[in-house]
Amino acid sequence: MSSTIGGEDINHDLTTDEKDKLERDLRAEARKLMLKGKKKKRKSLLNQANEISRRKSKRADHH
């Protein structure tokens, strides 16, 4: 899930607490998938969690 100029980030307007909870849930689900051997789905969830945890760009604040 990469950032685009078009603003397709569905998590952009979430509060910090909501982002933390969502990130925590994604990482917990990824841990479960690790035990089942589903590497591709696990990697996808970890990438989503990493994207959520990124800081908002100062240049993007005006949008």
C-alpha positions as CSV (number, residue, x, y, z in Angstrom):
1,M,0.0,0.0,0.0
2,S,2.0,3.0,-1.2
3,S,1.1,6.6,-0.9
4,T,-0.2,8.4,-3.9
5,I,-0.8,12.0,-4.8
6,G,-4.5,11.2,-5.3
7,G,-4.9,10.7,-1.5
8,E,-6.0,7.1,-1.4
9,D,-4.9,6.6,2.3
10,I,-8.1,5.4,4.0
11,N,-6.4,5.9,7.4
12,H,-5.5,9.5,6.9
13,D,-8.2,11.0,9.1
14,L,-8.0,8.5,11.9
15,T,-7.0,9.7,15.4
16,T,-3.7,8.6,16.8
17,D,-5.4,6.2,19.2
18,E,-7.4,4.7,16.3
19,K,-4.3,4.3,14.2
20,D,-2.4,2.6,17.2
21,K,-5.3,0.2,17.7
22,L,-5.5,-0.7,14.0
23,E,-1.7,-1.2,13.8
24,R,-1.7,-3.4,16.9
25,D,-4.6,-5.5,15.5
26,L,-2.8,-5.9,12.1
27,R,0.4,-7.0,13.8
28,A,-1.5,-9.5,16.1
29,E,-3.1,-11.0,13.0
30,A,0.3,-11.2,11.3
31,R,1.7,-13.2,14.2
32,K,-1.2,-15.7,13.9
33,L,-0.5,-16.1,10.2
34,M,3.2,-16.7,10.9
35,L,2.2,-19.8,12.9
36,K,0.0,-21.0,10.0
37,G,2.8,-20.5,7.4
38,K,0.9,-17.9,5.3
39,K,3.9,-15.7,4.5
40,K,2.5,-13.7,1.7
41,K,-0.6,-12.5,3.7
42,R,1.5,-12.0,6.8
43,K,3.9,-9.7,4.8
44,S,0.9,-7.8,3.4
45,L,-0.5,-7.1,6.9
46,L,2.9,-6.1,8.2
47,N,3.3,-3.7,5.3
48,Q,-0.1,-2.2,6.1
49,A,0.9,-1.8,9.8
50,N,4.1,-0.1,8.8
51,E,2.3,2.3,6.5
52,I,-0.2,3.2,9.3
53,S,2.7,3.9,11.8
54,R,4.4,6.3,9.5
55,R,4.3,10.0,10.4
56,K,2.2,12.3,8.4
57,S,4.1,14.4,6.0
58,K,4.3,18.1,7.0
59,R,3.6,19.0,3.4
60,A,0.4,16.9,3.4
61,D,-1.1,18.7,6.4
62,H,-2.7,21.4,4.2
63,H,-4.9,18.8,2.4
